Amino acid sequence: MKKYKWGILTAGKMSAKFVKALRLLDKAELYAVAARDEARAKAFAGEYGFRKFYSDYESLAKDPDVDIIYIASPHSHHFDHAMLCLRNRKAVLCEKAFSLNSREAEQIIDEAHRQKTFLMEALWPPFQPMYRKTLAILKSGEPGKLLHLDARFGFQPPYDPADRKFNISLGGGSLLDIGIYPVNDVLYFMGMPDSVTAKALFTESGTEHTINIIFEYKDGRMATVHSSFRTMAGIGCTLYCEKGNLVFSRARDMSQRLGVAMNGMEAREESLIPDGMGYHFEAAEVMKCLDEGRIESVIVPHSHTLNLMKLLDIVRKSAGIVFPGRD
């Protein structure tokens, strides 16, 4: 069994969550971590058992023994960090939002193809058992045609203009941080819409704290999305179909629940608390693809990532969300 040496780019909270899941996989070796602060990198390496640590990202990317690099820097830095890793022929698993806009996403994907090197967006939902089961039920035809989708993600972090979530220079705002999930629900289950209308409310720092979006399709289908740092809307997606409804939801601990309510039938429900908060599914897919010599995943292919970024661009334009110097 081939084992893969993983490098972790940044030593923050998201990286810690991912590494805890990575430990569940026998094929994954915790090899190196990099952070801008050497003491932080050293502490992270010691806590999680990495063999090496670096105080700069270039050293990690140039380490000849690193096979895969997981990128968990702020959205605003994903372009530079992904390009750095790909140009050094490292397989890349890059956190969402993949980039700040579709133009950057396209350049990253082009570089992966140029280098013949694996690249995937670390998009959590498509790998989760309940999410995949929802798609399977839809494809089975049991619920009939999907007519309307309503998705949401809302919680109430304290406002701090220096925090990544509210810092416009770091790609802050609810849309790219949490709104990307319900927007992905729309794309994943319904495809690209024909028209988009969005309304955003903004903080003093210029980031949007709340956005409501309507997606419309020429065949009459519709989807609505709510993303907010001001409401306790929770995390979920309801699919209204001809013969019944499907409800997929999750909690902050990544526990998942799928409810199926077909017309005239007793409702049924399944729930799951995945090991490693479900992040190990993404890591396992990366290594499976490398075993098979692939440069992209069939679960989250490059085309899906690019379409998602294009859709987010359309939403931002409709809502008046601008990243100065990057749009």
C-alpha positions as CSV (number, residue, x, y, z in Angstrom):
1,M,0.0,0.0,0.0
2,K,1.5,3.3,-1.1
3,K,1.5,6.0,1.6
4,Y,1.4,9.7,0.9
5,K,3.3,12.4,2.7
6,W,0.9,15.3,3.5
7,G,1.9,18.9,3.9
8,I,-0.4,21.4,5.6
9,L,-0.3,25.0,4.5
10,T,-1.2,27.2,7.6
11,A,-1.5,26.0,11.2
12,G,-5.0,27.4,12.1
13,K,-8.2,25.9,13.4
14,M,-9.4,24.6,10.0
15,S,-6.0,22.8,9.5
16,A,-6.3,21.2,13.0
17,K,-9.8,19.9,12.1
18,F,-8.5,18.4,8.9
19,V,-5.4,16.8,10.4
20,K,-7.5,15.1,13.1
21,A,-9.5,13.5,10.2
22,L,-6.3,12.7,8.3
23,R,-5.1,10.6,11.2
24,L,-7.9,8.1,10.5
25,L,-6.4,7.1,7.1
26,D,-3.6,4.5,7.0
27,K,-2.3,5.8,3.7
28,A,-1.8,9.3,5.0
29,E,1.5,10.3,6.6
30,L,1.6,13.6,8.6
31,Y,4.9,14.9,7.2
32,A,5.2,18.7,7.2
33,V,3.4,21.9,8.2
34,A,4.1,25.5,7.3
35,A,3.0,28.7,8.9
36,R,4.2,32.3,8.7
37,D,5.0,32.2,12.4
38,E,7.8,29.6,13.1
39,A,6.7,29.1,16.7
40,R,3.2,28.4,15.6
41,A,4.3,25.9,13.0
42,K,6.6,24.2,15.5
43,A,3.8,23.9,18.1
44,F,1.3,22.5,15.5
45,A,3.9,20.0,14.3
46,G,4.5,18.9,17.9
47,E,0.9,18.6,18.8
48,Y,-0.1,16.5,15.8
49,G,3.1,14.5,15.2
50,F,4.5,16.1,12.0
51,R,8.1,15.3,11.1
52,K,8.9,18.8,9.8
53,F,7.8,22.3,10.1
54,Y,8.5,25.5,8.1
55,S,8.1,29.2,8.7
56,D,7.4,29.9,5.0
57,Y,5.2,28.3,2.4
58,E,7.7,28.1,-0.4
59,S,9.9,25.7,1.7
60,L,6.9,23.4,2.1
61,A,6.1,23.6,-1.6
62,K,9.7,22.8,-2.6
63,D,10.2,20.0,-0.1
64,P,10.9,17.0,-2.5
65,D,9.3,14.5,-0.1
66,V,5.9,16.2,0.1
67,D,3.3,14.5,-2.0
68,I,0.1,16.4,-1.3
69,I,-0.5,19.9,0.2
70,Y,-3.7,20.9,1.9
71,I,-4.3,24.6,1.7
72,A,-6.4,26.3,4.4
73,S,-5.3,29.9,4.1
74,P,-7.8,32.8,3.8
75,H,-9.8,32.9,0.5
76,S,-7.7,35.9,-0.7
77,H,-4.5,33.8,-0.6
78,H,-5.8,30.6,-2.3
79,F,-4.7,31.7,-5.8
80,D,-1.1,32.4,-4.8
81,H,-0.7,29.4,-2.6
82,A,-2.3,27.0,-5.1
83,M,-0.2,28.3,-7.9
84,L,3.0,28.0,-5.7
85,C,2.2,24.3,-4.9
86,L,1.2,23.3,-8.4
87,R,4.3,24.9,-10.0
88,N,6.3,22.7,-7.6
89,R,4.3,19.7,-8.8
90,K,2.5,19.1,-5.5
91,A,-1.0,17.6,-5.5
92,V,-3.3,20.2,-4.1
93,L,-6.4,20.0,-1.9
94,C,-7.6,23.6,-1.6
95,E,-10.2,24.7,0.9
96,K,-13.3,26.5,-0.3
97,A,-13.9,29.1,-1.5
98,F,-11.5,27.9,-4.1
99,S,-10.5,31.5,-5.1
100,L,-12.0,35.0,-5.0
101,N,-13.4,34.8,-8.5
102,S,-13.8,32.5,-11.5
103,R,-11.0,34.1,-13.4
104,E,-8.5,33.1,-10.7
105,A,-10.1,29.6,-10.5
106,E,-9.7,29.1,-14.2
107,Q,-6.0,30.0,-14.0
108,I,-5.4,27.6,-11.1
109,I,-7.1,24.8,-13.0
110,D,-5.2,25.6,-16.2
111,E,-1.9,25.4,-14.2
112,A,-2.9,22.0,-12.8
113,H,-3.4,20.7,-16.4
114,R,-0.2,22.3,-17.5
115,Q,1.7,20.6,-14.7
116,K,-0.3,17.4,-15.1
117,T,-0.7,17.6,-11.3
118,F,-3.8,16.7,-9.2
119,L,-6.0,19.5,-7.9
120,M,-9.3,19.4,-6.0
121,E,-11.5,21.9,-4.1
122,A,-12.0,20.7,-0.5
123,L,-15.8,21.0,-0.8
124,W,-17.3,19.1,2.1
125,P,-20.9,18.3,1.2
126,P,-20.5,16.1,-2.0
127,F,-18.5,13.6,-0.1
128,Q,-20.9,13.1,2.8
129,P,-23.1,10.0,3.0
130,M,-26.4,11.8,3.6
131,Y,-25.7,14.2,0.8
132,R,-24.9,11.5,-1.6
133,K,-27.9,9.5,-0.6
134,T,-30.1,12.6,-1.2
135,L,-28.8,12.7,-4.8
136,A,-29.3,8.9,-5.2
137,I,-33.0,9.3,-4.1
138,L,-33.5,12.1,-6.6
139,K,-32.0,10.1,-9.4
140,S,-34.2,7.0,-8.5
141,G,-37.3,9.0,-9.5
142,E,-39.1,8.2,-6.2
143,P,-39.8,11.9,-5.4
144,G,-40.6,12.9,-9.0
145,K,-39.3,16.2,-10.4
146,L,-37.5,18.6,-8.1
147,L,-39.6,21.8,-8.3
148,H,-38.1,24.1,-5.6
149,L,-35.0,24.1,-3.4
150,D,-34.6,26.2,-0.3
151,A,-31.1,26.2,1.4
152,R,-29.6,28.2,4.3
153,F,-26.6,28.7,6.4
154,G,-26.7,31.2,9.3
155,F,-24.9,31.7,12.6
156,Q,-23.9,34.6,14.7
157,P,-20.1,35.1,15.2
158,P,-19.1,38.3,17.1
159,Y,-18.3,41.2,14.8
160,D,-14.6,42.0,14.5
161,P,-13.5,44.0,11.5
162,A,-10.0,42.4,11.8
163,D,-11.4,38.9,11.7
164,R,-11.2,37.0,8.4
165,K,-15.0,36.7,8.2
166,F,-15.4,40.5,8.2
167,N,-12.2,41.6,6.5
168,I,-12.8,42.6,2.9
169,S,-9.1,42.3,1.9
170,L,-9.2,38.6,3.0
171,G,-12.3,37.9,0.9
172,G,-14.6,38.2,4.0
173,G,-18.3,38.1,4.0
174,S,-20.9,35.4,4.6
175,L,-21.2,34.4,0.9
176,L,-17.7,32.9,0.4
177,D,-17.4,31.7,3.9
178,I,-20.8,29.9,4.5
179,G,-23.1,31.0,1.7
180,I,-21.0,28.8,-0.7
181,Y,-22.7,25.7,0.8
182,P,-26.3,26.5,0.0
183,V,-25.2,27.9,-3.4
184,N,-23.5,24.6,-4.0
185,D,-26.7,22.8,-3.1
186,V,-28.4,24.7,-5.9
187,L,-25.7,23.9,-8.4
188,Y,-25.3,20.3,-7.3
189,F,-29.0,19.3,-7.3
190,M,-30.5,21.7,-9.9
191,G,-27.6,22.8,-12.2
192,M,-26.8,26.3,-13.4
193,P,-29.8,28.7,-13.2
194,D,-30.9,31.0,-16.0
195,S,-31.3,34.1,-13.8
196,V,-30.1,35.2,-10.4
197,T,-31.3,38.0,-8.1
198,A,-29.5,38.8,-4.9
199,K,-29.8,41.3,-2.1
200,A,-27.0,41.9,0.5
201,L,-26.7,43.7,3.7
202,F,-23.3,45.1,4.7
203,T,-21.1,45.7,7.7
204,E,-19.1,48.8,8.5
205,S,-16.0,47.1,7.2
206,G,-17.6,46.6,3.7
207,T,-18.3,42.9,3.9
208,E,-21.8,41.6,3.5
209,H,-23.2,39.9,6.7
210,T,-26.4,38.7,5.1
211,I,-27.4,37.8,1.6
212,N,-30.7,36.4,0.1
213,I,-30.7,34.9,-3.4
214,I,-33.3,33.8,-5.8
215,F,-32.3,31.4,-8.6
216,E,-34.7,30.9,-11.5
217,Y,-34.9,28.3,-14.3
218,K,-36.7,28.6,-17.7
219,D,-38.6,25.5,-17.0
220,G,-40.3,27.1,-13.9
221,R,-38.0,25.6,-11.2
222,M,-36.7,28.0,-8.5
223,A,-34.3,28.0,-5.6
224,T,-33.9,30.3,-2.7
225,V,-30.8,30.8,-0.6
226,H,-30.1,32.5,2.7
227,S,-26.6,33.1,4.1
228,S,-26.0,35.2,7.2
229,F,-23.7,36.1,10.1
230,R,-26.7,37.7,11.8
231,T,-29.3,35.0,12.0
232,M,-29.3,31.6,13.7
233,A,-30.7,29.9,10.6
234,G,-28.7,26.8,11.0
235,I,-27.5,24.6,8.1
236,G,-29.9,22.8,5.8
237,C,-31.5,22.3,2.5
238,T,-35.1,21.3,1.7
239,L,-35.9,19.9,-1.7
240,Y,-39.6,20.2,-2.7
241,C,-40.5,17.6,-5.3
242,E,-43.7,16.5,-7.1
243,K,-44.3,13.5,-4.8
244,G,-42.7,14.6,-1.6
245,N,-39.9,16.4,0.1
246,L,-36.3,15.7,1.0
247,V,-34.6,17.5,3.9
248,F,-30.9,17.4,4.4
249,S,-29.4,19.2,7.4
250,R,-26.3,19.2,9.5
251,A,-25.0,20.7,12.8
252,R,-21.8,22.6,13.5
253,D,-20.3,19.3,14.7
254,M,-20.9,18.0,11.1
255,S,-23.6,15.5,12.2
256,Q,-25.9,14.8,9.3
257,R,-29.6,14.1,9.0
258,L,-31.8,13.2,6.0
259,G,-35.5,13.2,6.2
260,V,-37.7,11.7,3.4
261,A,-41.4,12.5,3.3
262,M,-43.2,11.0,0.3
263,N,-46.9,11.9,-0.2
264,G,-49.2,9.4,1.5
265,M,-46.3,7.5,3.1
266,E,-44.8,7.4,6.5
267,A,-41.9,9.7,6.8
268,R,-38.5,8.2,7.4
269,E,-35.2,9.6,8.7
270,E,-31.6,8.7,8.8
271,S,-28.8,10.3,10.7
272,L,-25.0,10.0,10.9
273,I,-22.1,11.5,12.9
274,P,-19.1,10.9,10.7
275,D,-15.7,10.1,12.0
276,G,-13.3,13.0,11.7
277,M,-16.2,15.4,11.1
278,G,-16.3,13.9,7.6
279,Y,-13.1,15.5,6.3
280,H,-11.3,12.2,5.8
281,F,-13.6,11.5,2.9
282,E,-12.0,14.3,0.9
283,A,-8.5,13.2,1.8
284,A,-9.2,9.6,0.9
285,E,-10.5,10.8,-2.5
286,V,-7.3,12.7,-3.2
287,M,-5.2,9.6,-2.5
288,K,-7.5,7.3,-4.5
289,C,-7.2,9.6,-7.5
290,L,-3.4,9.7,-7.2
291,D,-3.4,5.9,-7.1
292,E,-5.3,5.9,-10.3
293,G,-3.1,8.6,-12.0
294,R,-5.9,11.2,-12.1
295,I,-5.4,14.9,-11.9
296,E,-9.0,15.6,-10.9
297,S,-11.8,13.9,-9.0
298,V,-15.1,12.7,-10.5
299,I,-16.9,13.7,-7.2
300,V,-15.7,17.4,-7.3
301,P,-14.3,17.8,-10.9
302,H,-12.7,21.0,-12.0
303,S,-15.8,21.8,-14.0
304,H,-17.9,21.9,-10.9
305,T,-15.5,24.1,-9.1
306,L,-15.4,26.5,-12.0
307,N,-19.2,26.6,-12.4
308,L,-19.5,27.2,-8.6
309,M,-17.1,30.2,-8.8
310,K,-18.9,31.5,-11.9
311,L,-22.2,31.3,-10.1
312,L,-20.8,33.1,-7.0
313,D,-19.5,35.8,-9.3
314,I,-23.0,36.3,-10.7
315,V,-24.4,36.4,-7.2
316,R,-21.8,39.0,-6.1
317,K,-22.5,41.2,-9.1
318,S,-26.2,41.1,-8.5
319,A,-25.7,42.0,-4.8
320,G,-23.0,44.6,-5.3
321,I,-20.3,42.6,-3.5
322,V,-16.8,43.8,-4.6
323,F,-13.3,42.7,-3.6
324,P,-11.2,45.8,-4.4
325,G,-8.3,45.1,-6.7
326,R,-9.5,41.6,-7.4
327,D,-12.7,42.1,-9.5
